[in-house]
Amino acid sequence: MAEGLLQSQAGDRYEAFSAGTEPRGVHPLAVRVMAEIGIDISNHRSKNVDEFAGHTMDTVVTVCDHAKEACPVFPTGARKIHKSFEDPSALIESEDAALAGFRRIRDEIRDWLDKTFPPS
């Protein structure tokens, strides 16, 4: 969700890539709640951070505590920004609760991105 949100909000200034330390696929509810706000992430795929090992990054953003600890060191000395968000896929008590959780986390990420990467 963070990749889709940053591309939507600041894609003219940033190129966003999303990867995880333990990729599990793009959750269907993430696709659904992003579509609700007009952002299509249905073609996104779950990637491992190892895919970006040779890439130069200016900024590396981690959005969960486990990723912060397990994130590889990029040799470029990239600036690191961390903000922990609850994993919405862990909120699967019922479909309604899960959907509400995905919406809440989506909105929290969007608000944080607005403050962290403000419009120029």
N, C-alpha and C positions, 0 to 999 in steps of 0.2 A: 504494500500500500504506500509505503514511504517513497519508493521510486516513482510510482505513478503520480503521487501528489506533487513531488518536487518538479518532475517534468512538466506537469500542468501549470504550476505556480511560477516556476522560474526557469523553464526549459530554454529560454532565450539567453540565460546567463550561465547555466550549469548543465552538464551532461551527467545524468544520474544513472548509476548501475546498482542493482540490488543483488546481494549474495548472502548466503548464510553459512554458518559453520556446520550445520546439520540440515541441509535443504530437504524439505519434505513435499515440495510441490506447492503450487499456488492454490490456496484454499478457495473452494467455490463461493463461500460467503464473502471472502475478500473481493472477489470479482463482482459479486452482487451489490455490495454496499458502495463500491467505487462507481459502478454504473449508475447508482442512484444520484450521484453528484456529477454525472456526465463524463467520467473518466473510465476509459476502456482499458482494462489490464488483462483481458481474456487471452491475449497472445503472449503475455509474459510467461517466463518459465523460471523455475526454481534453479538457482545456480549456486555452486560452491565457491567460497572465497578463493580457493586454489586456482580457479579459472583466471583470476586477475593478478596472479603472482608477478608477472613480468610487466604489468602496466604501470604507468606513471600516474599517480593520483595527487591532486592538490589537497583534497580534504577527504578524510574517511570518517563517516558517521556510523556509530553503532547505536542500535535502538533496544538492546537487551543486555543485561549484565553478563550473561554467558558469552555473548559475542564480544563484548569489551575485553574479556579475559583471554578469549581464544583467537581473537583477530590477529592475523599475521602482521608483522612489521613490514611496511612498504619501504623499500630502500630510498625513496625520494624524500623521506622525512616529512611525509604528509601531515598536515594539521589534523588532529583527532578531536572529534566532538562526540560526546556520549550523552544520551538521554534514554533512560530505561522506560519502556512501555510494557504493560502487561501483555502476555501472549494471548490474543483473542481465541486462538484455536484450543486453548485450555479451558474455555468457558462453555463447553458443550454439555450443559445440564439439560436443556431442551432447545429446540430450534429457535423459539422466540427469544430465549435468554442468550443464545449464541449470536443471533442476529443483532440484538441490542448491544452485546459486547463488541462485536465487530464495528458497529456504528460509532460507539463511544471511543474506541481506540483510534479509528479513522479520524474522528474529529479532534482528538487529543494530538495526534501526529500533525494534522493540518495546522492547528493553532501554534504548535511548537515550531513548525517550519516557517510559518509567517513571522515569528519573532526572531528566529535564528538566521533566516535568509530573507530579510525584508526586501520589498520591492525597491528598485533603484530609483 
